[in-house]
Amino acid sequence: MIVAVLKESFPGEQRVALVPASVPSLTKAGMDVRVETGAGSFAGYPDEQYVAKGAQIAQSRNELFAADVLLSVRTAGANPEAGKADLAHLRPGQTVIGMADPLGTAQAVREMADRGVTLFALELMPRITRAQSMDVLSAMATVAGYRAVLLGALALPKMFPMLMTAAGTLSPARVFIVGAGVAGLQAIATARRLGAVVSAYDVRSAVKEQVQSLGAKFVEFQLEAGNAEDQGGYAREMDEEFYRKQREMMARVLAETDLVITTAAVPGKKAPTLVTKDMVAGMPVGSVLVDLAAERGGNCELTQPGKTITEGNVTILGPTNLPSEVPYHASQMYAKNITTFLLHLAKDGQLNLDLTDEITRDTLVARDGNVVHRRVCEILEIEPPASAGETTEEQST
């Protein structure tokens, strides 16, 4: 089975789907690994390192489309413009694995299905114990949470730690993290290591102990959140009345905060507005807000995706691809996820799809010319095929 690693074509994307250290685990499983020349160069992985680990370097992108399996960081809807150039080269029965934004850009999934491709979207990985080593969202959120704090620290006209010097005592920066998921927890840990006084809020009261274990204060609002998680372990969208009450209570905290990092996102939905223009106006002079939900519209009413703006005396950052700014380790983590997933699908060097397995079933979005994932079918307002969820076995050709 030939496995090809494509060079990312999304503007500014520096990650690569497979790092050299991951190649031997695939070749030992009977796979032939081919890498597009320069695929790992931006992430710090030159072609010669792939060759040393047993991969072949393809000089042209077209060579790779003869492969049985294509690995990428961004495919289909996650690369809406540049990715269209690859559509014509895909062939029926070919398997594509990567991030595809299936719930946000379902039409792109339909286009992949029309090519007869078997498409796996790694964002749909169920959050179960067995799948932890394949969870790309958690891996990339770890990188984003770390990077967000560093960006905020650079933009803040203060230092993070308390310092006692001959020139006087400097008070520590006050950091408030909204959302204590993977990104939020990593942001808490990073801010604490830099010496800030950190507090955090999450609609899920169950994360209170995790927040406190990292040395942060858990801010509690008197709100009835109900079930804030869906069955897959992802955030559930709340109603507007809940968000309105939440904003009222949060405004008081923001008025005493130097750096705010917001992380609230719901898969396939516009990010909830948690910070309004009026709330920003009430923040201290020189304070900073880093909006990790910028790609989904932002948690702050004023956020402009991909830009840094100043509103009054507050700086608002709207980064849209923070993991790409730390490409070496982000690629290393992503490669571990995608390699483990591919080995999960493979048996004796060939693909063997068992749709009774939750990991395989939940990540499969297109197959045999059809969109097969029920949530994506609902967005497209089409009926899922009758075979969805049944056990199948197939070998790649």
C-alpha positions in Angstrom: 0.0 0.0 0.0 1.4 3.4 -1.0 1.0 6.2 1.5 1.7 9.7 0.2 2.4 12.9 2.3 1.4 16.1 0.5 3.0 19.4 0.9 0.4 21.8 2.4 -1.0 24.3 0.0 -3.1 26.4 2.5 -1.7 29.9 2.6 0.7 30.2 5.6 0.4 26.6 6.6 3.8 25.4 7.8 2.9 22.0 9.3 3.4 18.7 7.7 1.3 15.6 8.1 4.1 13.2 8.8 7.5 13.7 10.3 10.6 11.5 9.5 10.4 9.8 12.9 7.0 8.4 12.0 8.0 6.8 8.7 9.5 3.5 10.2 6.3 2.6 12.0 4.5 2.7 8.6 7.1 0.9 6.6 7.3 -1.9 9.3 3.5 -2.3 8.8 4.1 -3.0 5.1 3.5 0.5 3.7 5.5 2.3 1.1 5.8 6.0 2.2 6.3 8.7 -0.4 6.7 12.4 0.5 6.4 15.4 -1.7 9.7 17.3 -2.0 9.8 20.2 0.5 6.8 19.0 2.4 8.5 19.2 5.8 10.9 22.1 5.1 8.9 24.9 6.8 8.5 22.7 9.9 12.2 21.9 10.1 12.2 18.5 8.5 14.3 18.4 5.3 13.9 15.8 2.5 17.1 14.0 3.5 15.7 13.2 6.9 12.7 11.4 5.3 15.0 9.4 3.0 17.2 8.4 6.0 14.1 6.9 7.6 13.0 5.0 4.6 10.7 7.3 2.7 10.9 8.1 -1.0 10.8 11.7 -2.2 8.5 12.6 -5.1 9.6 15.5 -7.2 6.1 16.4 -8.4 2.8 16.6 -6.7 1.1 14.6 -9.5 3.3 11.6 -8.7 1.7 11.3 -5.3 -1.9 11.1 -6.6 -1.2 7.5 -7.7 -1.0 6.6 -4.0 -3.6 4.5 -2.2 -3.7 6.8 0.8 -3.1 10.6 0.9 -2.1 12.2 4.2 -2.4 15.9 4.8 -2.9 18.5 7.6 -5.6 20.4 5.7 -7.9 18.7 3.1 -11.3 19.4 1.6 -13.1 22.2 3.5 -10.0 23.0 5.7 -8.3 24.2 2.5 -11.2 25.6 0.6 -9.4 27.6 -2.1 -6.0 26.0 -2.8 -7.4 22.5 -2.1 -9.7 22.7 -5.2 -6.7 22.2 -7.4 -6.3 18.7 -6.0 -9.9 17.6 -6.6 -9.4 16.7 -10.2 -6.4 14.4 -9.4 -8.3 12.3 -6.9 -9.7 8.9 -8.0 -12.4 6.6 -6.9 -11.3 4.3 -4.1 -8.5 6.5 -2.9 -8.4 7.2 0.8 -7.7 10.8 2.1 -7.0 11.4 5.8 -6.6 14.8 7.4 -8.5 17.7 8.9 -11.5 18.6 6.6 -13.8 20.9 8.6 -16.7 18.6 7.7 -19.3 20.4 10.0 -18.3 23.9 8.9 -17.9 23.2 5.1 -20.1 20.2 4.4 -20.3 21.1 0.7 -16.6 20.4 0.3 -17.2 16.9 1.7 -19.9 16.4 -0.9 -17.3 17.4 -3.6 -14.9 14.8 -2.3 -17.6 12.2 -2.2 -18.4 13.0 -5.9 -14.8 12.0 -6.7 -15.4 8.6 -5.1 -12.9 9.2 -2.4 -12.9 7.6 1.0 -12.5 10.6 3.3 -11.6 10.5 7.0 -12.0 13.8 8.9 -9.8 13.7 12.0 -11.7 16.6 13.7 -14.5 14.1 14.3 -12.4 11.8 16.5 -14.5 10.7 19.5 -13.1 11.8 22.8 -12.7 8.3 24.3 -9.7 6.8 26.0 -8.8 4.6 23.1 -8.7 7.5 20.7 -6.6 9.9 22.9 -3.4 9.3 20.8 -5.3 10.1 17.6 -7.1 13.3 18.9 -5.7 16.0 16.6 -8.0 18.7 18.0 -6.6 18.2 21.5 -3.0 18.0 20.2 -3.3 21.3 18.2 -5.3 23.0 21.1 -2.3 22.3 23.3 0.0 24.2 20.9 -2.6 27.0 20.5 -3.0 27.5 24.2 0.7 27.8 24.8 1.2 30.1 21.8 -1.7 32.4 22.8 -0.1 33.2 26.1 3.2 34.1 24.5 1.4 36.4 22.0 -0.5 38.0 24.8 2.6 38.5 26.9 4.4 40.2 24.0 1.4 42.6 23.4 0.9 43.4 27.1 2.8 46.5 28.3 3.6 44.7 31.5 5.7 41.8 32.7 4.0 38.7 33.9 5.8 37.9 37.2 5.9 39.8 40.5 9.4 41.2 40.8 11.0 42.8 43.9 13.8 45.0 42.8 15.8 47.9 44.0 13.6 50.1 41.8 10.5 48.9 43.6 8.1 46.0 43.5 6.3 45.1 40.3 2.9 43.6 40.7 2.1 40.4 38.6 -0.1 40.4 35.5 -3.6 39.2 36.0 -4.7 36.7 33.3 -8.2 35.4 32.8 -8.8 32.3 30.7 -12.3 31.7 29.3 -12.8 28.0 28.6 -10.9 25.3 30.4 -10.7 22.8 27.7 -7.3 21.6 26.4 -6.3 25.0 25.0 -7.5 26.8 28.1 -5.7 24.4 30.5 -2.4 24.7 28.5 -2.8 28.5 28.6 -3.3 28.4 32.4 -0.1 26.3 32.8 1.9 28.6 30.5 0.7 31.8 32.1 1.5 30.4 35.6 5.0 29.4 34.5 5.6 32.9 33.4 4.5 34.2 36.8 1.0 35.6 36.3 -1.9 35.5 38.6 -4.4 33.3 36.7 -8.1 32.8 37.0 -10.3 30.8 34.6 -14.0 30.1 33.9 -15.8 27.3 32.2 -19.5 26.4 31.9 -18.5 22.9 33.0 -18.1 23.0 36.8 -16.5 19.5 36.6 -13.2 21.1 35.4 -12.8 23.2 38.6 -10.3 20.7 40.1 -8.2 20.7 36.9 -8.0 24.5 36.9 -7.1 24.6 40.6 -4.5 21.8 40.1 -2.6 24.1 37.8 -2.5 26.9 40.4 -5.3 29.0 39.0 -8.5 30.3 40.6 -11.8 28.9 39.2 -14.3 31.7 38.8 -17.8 30.6 39.4 -20.9 32.3 38.0 -24.4 31.5 39.3 -25.6 30.0 36.0 -27.5 26.9 35.1 -25.4 25.3 32.4 -27.2 21.9 32.2 -25.4 19.5 30.0 -22.6 21.6 28.4 -21.0 18.6 26.6 -22.3 16.5 23.8 -21.9 12.7 23.6 -18.6 13.1 21.8 -17.1 15.1 24.6 -17.2 18.4 22.7 -18.8 21.7 23.8 -22.5 22.0 23.3 -24.1 25.3 22.0 -26.0 27.1 24.7 -29.0 29.4 24.2 -28.7 33.2 23.9 -30.2 33.9 27.3 -27.5 31.9 28.9 -24.8 33.8 27.0 -26.4 37.1 27.9 -26.3 36.3 31.7 -22.8 35.0 31.3 -21.6 38.3 29.7 -23.1 40.4 32.5 -21.2 38.4 35.1 -18.0 38.2 33.1 -17.8 42.0 32.6 -16.9 42.5 36.2 -14.0 40.1 36.0 -12.7 41.6 32.7 -12.6 45.1 34.4 -9.8 43.8 36.6 -7.9 41.7 34.1 -4.7 42.5 32.1 -4.8 39.6 29.6 -7.9 37.7 28.5 -7.7 34.6 26.4 -11.0 33.2 25.1 -11.2 29.6 23.8 -14.9 28.8 23.5 -15.8 27.0 20.2 -18.6 24.7 19.2 -17.8 22.3 16.3 -19.5 23.4 13.1 -21.0 26.5 14.6 -20.2 30.1 14.8 -18.3 30.8 18.0 -20.5 32.2 20.8 -20.1 36.0 21.5 -18.8 36.2 25.1 -17.2 39.6 25.1 -19.1 42.6 23.8 -17.8 46.0 22.7 -19.0 47.5 26.0 -17.2 44.8 28.0 -14.0 45.7 26.1 -14.5 49.4 26.9 -14.5 48.5 30.6 -11.2 46.7 30.5 -8.1 48.3 32.0 -5.9 50.7 29.9 -3.3 48.6 28.0 -5.0 45.3 28.5 -5.0 42.6 25.8 -7.5 40.0 24.5 -6.4 37.0 22.5 -9.3 35.3 20.8 -8.6 31.7 20.0 -12.1 31.3 18.4 -11.3 33.9 15.7 -11.4 31.4 12.9 -15.0 30.7 13.8 -16.0 34.3 14.1 -14.5 35.0 17.5 -15.7 35.1 21.1 -15.2 38.9 21.1 -17.6 41.1 19.2 -14.7 43.2 17.9 -12.4 40.4 16.8 -11.1 40.5 13.2 -9.9 37.1 12.1 -6.2 37.1 11.3 -5.7 40.7 12.5 -4.5 42.6 15.5 -6.6 45.7 16.2 -6.8 48.4 19.0 -10.1 49.4 20.4 -9.8 52.3 22.7 -6.9 51.3 24.9 -7.3 47.5 24.5 -5.4 45.4 22.0 -7.4 42.5 20.4 -5.6 39.6 18.6 -7.5 37.3 16.3 -5.0 34.5 15.3 -6.5 31.8 13.1 -3.8 29.2 12.9 -1.5 29.3 16.0 -0.3 25.6 15.7 1.3 26.6 12.3 3.4 29.2 14.2 5.0 26.3 16.1 5.3 23.9 13.2 8.1 21.7 14.4 6.3 20.3 17.5 2.8 20.8 16.1 3.8 18.5 13.2 5.4 16.1 15.5 2.2 15.8 17.5 0.0 15.7 14.4 2.1 13.0 12.9 1.7 10.8 16.0 -2.1 11.3 15.7 -2.4 10.5 12.0 0.1 7.6 12.1 -1.7 5.9 15.0 -5.0 6.4 13.2 -3.7 4.9 10.0 -2.3 1.9 11.8 -5.7 1.5 13.5 -7.3 1.3 10.0 -4.7 -1.0 8.5 -4.2 -4.8 8.8 -1.4 -6.7 7.0 -0.4 -3.5 5.1 -3.9 -2.9 3.7 -6.9 -0.9 4.8 -9.5 -2.8 6.7 -12.6 -0.7 7.7 -14.7 -2.0 10.5 -17.6 0.4 10.9 -18.7 -1.2 14.1 -15.6 0.4 15.6 -16.5 3.9 17.0 -13.2 5.5 15.9 -13.5 4.4 12.3 -17.2 5.0 12.1 -17.2 8.5 13.6 -14.4 9.8 11.5 -15.5 8.4 8.1 -17.4 11.1 6.2 -17.4 10.0 2.5 -17.2 6.6 0.8 -18.3 5.0 -2.4 -19.5 8.3 -3.9 -21.7 9.1 -0.9 -21.5 11.4 2.2 -21.9 8.8 5.0 -21.5 10.7 8.2 -25.0 11.4 9.7 -24.2 14.9 11.1 -22.7 16.0 7.8 -25.8 14.5 5.9 -28.1 16.5 8.2 -26.2 19.7 7.4 -26.5 18.9 3.6 -30.1 17.9 4.2 -29.7 14.6 2.5 -30.4 11.0 3.7 -27.4 9.0 4.9 -27.0 5.7 3.0 -28.7 2.7 4.5 -25.3 1.0 4.9 -24.0 3.7 7.2 -22.8 2.1 10.4 -22.6 -1.4 9.1 -19.5 -3.5 9.2 -17.4 -3.5 6.1 -14.0 -4.7 5.1 -12.0 -3.4 2.2 -8.5 -3.5 0.9 -6.9 -0.7 -1.0 -6.0 -1.3 -4.6 
